[in-house]
Structures are given as C-alpha cells and as structure tokens.
Amino acid sequence: MTAQKHLVPPLAALRERRSAKWRSHPADVLPLPVAEMDFPLAEPIARVLREAIDRSDTGYAAPTRELAHALHGYARRAWGWTIDPDHVRTVTDVGIGIVETLRRLVSPGDGVALSPPVYEPFSWWIREVGAHPVEVPLATLPDGERRLDLNALEQAFAAPGTVAYLLCNPHNPLGLVHSRQELTALAELADRYGVHVLSDEIHAPLTLPGAAFVPYLSVSGAARHRGFAFHSASKGWNLAGLKAATVVTADPAPKRYVDRLSPHSLFRTGHLGVLATIAAFEEGDAWLAEIVSALDHNRRLLGELLTRHLPAVGYRPPRAGFLAWLDFRHFSGQSWGDDPAAHLLKTARVALTSGLGYGAEGRGFARLNFGCAPETLTEAVTRIAEPHAMLGS
Ligand SMILES: Cc1ncc(COP(=O)(O)O)c(C=O)c1O
C-alpha cells in the first residue's frame, strides 16, 4: 500500500504510547515483539470511544445482544458463515474464554493437545486448569511447509486422558491458514475419539490475499458437535487492551458447557471493549481492508529485505496475521545459540519474541511483528544485518 507511510505515526509518536509494546524496552530498542500493531485506530472505533468518554460512559458492559449481532453480521460478510447470535457468549478476552471453557471440560491430570510451535500461552492456559499439554508438533512437508499432523493427532486423541485440542486457526506464529479439508478431517477424528476442539480464531480477520479463512464450526456437523470458536476484534483492529471477546458454539452439546460459565463473565468484560468491538465488526471493514493490504506489502518487503541482507534466515511469508517466524539456525559461522532474540536485543537493539517459549520447536527461531511502518521493518533488518550484530560484539 503506497499510502502506508502516512498511515503509521512516526516512531517518536509511537513511543508516547503506554502499552506493553512501547513500555517494555528502553528508547533505543526497536520493539517488534508483543502482538500489537502500530497503525492508528480505525476512525469509527475512535469515534465510538471518544463519544463514550464524552458521556462519561465508563460503567459496566450492558447485557445486550448487540455484540453477538455485530459478530453475526461480520462473519457472514467476511466468511459466509452464519452464526446464531444466541450461541455467542461475551467474555473478557480470548485467553479467559479458552481457560474458562477448558475448566468446564477437563479434570485434573487430563491431557489437552496442541500443535507446537504455537502461541506460547496455550500451554500456560492448559496448565492453569490443572491439565497437561500433549504436544503434537506440526508436520513438516518435503518442501519445508508446515501443516497439522493428522496422523499424530489421531494417536494423541486415541490416547487415554486426552479430552481436548487447542487449535490455532489461523496459526500463530506461522500464519498458517488451515484448509477446509484439513479441518474436516480434524473434526472427524475429534468426534471419533470424543475430543473437544477449541478453535482460537483471533487472527482470522487478518487473513491475507491468496488465502481463505475457514471457520472451524462451518466445516461439518462433527465440528459443531464438539467444537468451540473464539472470536475477538483485538488482533484485527488492535483492541487488545480494551478486553472483549466471544465464545461461539453451533450445537446444543458444547453450548451447555458455555452456559455454565460464570454469570458474571459479562461484568468482567470491558464496556469500552464491547463498544469498540461492535464498531469494528459493524463499521470496520474499510479500515481492515487497508491494514490487510499494508500487511501484505510488509510480508513481501520482509522477504525482500531478508533475501538482500540476511539470506541465511529462513522465512516463509505467513498467510494470515502480522507475525513472521524466522529461522536463524543456519547462519553459517554464527553462534547465537538457541535464542537469537536474546542476542539481537543485546547487539542490534531490536526486540523480537524468543522462539524458546514455543518449546523445543522454537530453538534457534524468533518471532517478528511486522504490523508496523515499512521504514521500521527496514530499520530492524538493517540493524540485525550490521556487522557488530552479526558478530555478537
Ligand atoms: C492466537 C492468539 N490467541 C489469543 C491471543 C490473546 O488474545 P486475548 O488478548 O484476547 O486473550 C493472542 C494474542 O496475540 C493470539 O495470538
């Protein structure tokens, strides 16, 4: 997107922000870790929030169905998926939605499967409810592409004690967009072995050109029978700090578990988050289209920059989201150890997310957030490629 330059505030203005991304490092560090984007808020969302502030409208979230209807409208427009608004439950955020749903599904000691390398908090959430993570790494195809490993998932589902699977759809940090065929096969296996599937779809609005997001609950009756989907505007429209998300079901059986969530869950949700999320789903399409185009530009730019300055770094452009999973293992002559992010923070003053949080699969990897201006991306790769960073002085 050519106008993107003007879309992102200058670094000095971004450094005024008080969110985690901008307050976790000193000013000489270029921060590309935490999953926040640098783009300014969509105007319809900013307007709704300003109006609420002007009214001093900062109380509790109201028990209305507006958010459910807004998600219903968005899901139909974006993905041709029809949700029943009566099957949408408002929760504080996706993390709480997943933890509280899992709490109703698992007993202490049960296993919950996941496919590393995957969003680090998945394993924290599983442990938080007294279950243990059952790691079923993504398969690696002969061309290096990563996909769900359906054979290994079947073995994990068949094992005694595995009661649920945490699906990342689209997948963070690889930006994989799972196909209808894969999801249908997954649902069939889960149903066969009585395993519940919790599909985290938070990155879905940021599916990039060339890929088509498939909502898990849309693929089959088997998916609906044992499936839960988690949706939020917090990644797509950058609203993470406002705290509102949803749990969606499409069959009475999983809905019964969601009905058992605390009746207070609505009051634990941010009122401003609910207002902003409604605005995002109802009036945020144009802004989102611009951002998707900016991210599409950035994922290509990152590929070009790496080819030019750091050809030994492995990178597969993601098909969704603003995260790049960088493979630093084959730097000839470098000895950055298992944690290139720690090395680069010290020598290049660029903050990436360490791959180590993603388990054994993340050794030698780092995650880069390209939801920023192209200039920031260029500066980050240039800093990393500078001789002193390369040598580790
Ligand atoms: C896959 C995934 N799920 C959940 C979250 C966190 O969402 P929330 O802040 O709504 O808990 C993130 C944040 O980056 C994420 O990438």
The ligand as an SDF file (V2000), in Angstrom:
LIG
                    3D

 16 16  0  0  0  0  0  0  0  0999 V2000
   -3.5540  -16.9920   18.8600 C   0  0  0  0  0  0  0  0  0  0  0  0
   -3.8040  -15.9760   19.9370 C   0  0  0  0  0  0  0  0  0  0  0  0
   -4.7700  -16.2010   20.8290 N   0  0  0  0  0  0  0  0  0  0  0  0
   -5.0470  -15.3150   21.8200 C   0  0  0  0  0  0  0  0  0  0  0  0
   -4.3090  -14.1570   21.9340 C   0  0  0  0  0  0  0  0  0  0  0  0
   -4.6080  -13.2460   23.0750 C   0  0  0  0  0  0  0  0  0  0  0  0
   -5.8830  -12.7790   22.9580 O   0  0  0  0  0  0  0  0  0  0  0  0
   -6.5990  -12.0460   24.1600 P   0  0  0  0  0  0  0  0  0  0  0  0
   -5.7830  -10.8320   24.4420 O   0  0  0  0  0  0  0  0  0  0  0  0
   -7.9620  -11.7680   23.6390 O   0  0  0  0  0  0  0  0  0  0  0  0
   -6.5890  -13.0210   25.3040 O   0  0  0  0  0  0  0  0  0  0  0  0
   -3.3040  -13.8640   21.0170 C   0  0  0  0  0  0  0  0  0  0  0  0
   -2.5170  -12.6250   21.1320 C   0  0  0  0  0  0  0  0  0  0  0  0
   -1.5780  -12.3980   20.4400 O   0  0  0  0  0  0  0  0  0  0  0  0
   -3.0500  -14.7990   19.9990 C   0  0  0  0  0  0  0  0  0  0  0  0
   -2.0930  -14.5970   19.0890 O   0  0  0  0  0  0  0  0  0  0  0  0
  1  2  1  0
  2  3  1  0
  2 15  2  0
  3  4  2  0
  4  5  1  0
  5  6  1  0
  5 12  2  0
  6  7  1  0
  7  8  1  0
  8  9  2  0
  8 10  1  0
  8 11  1  0
 12 13  1  0
 12 15  1  0
 13 14  2  0
 15 16  1  0
M  END
$$$$
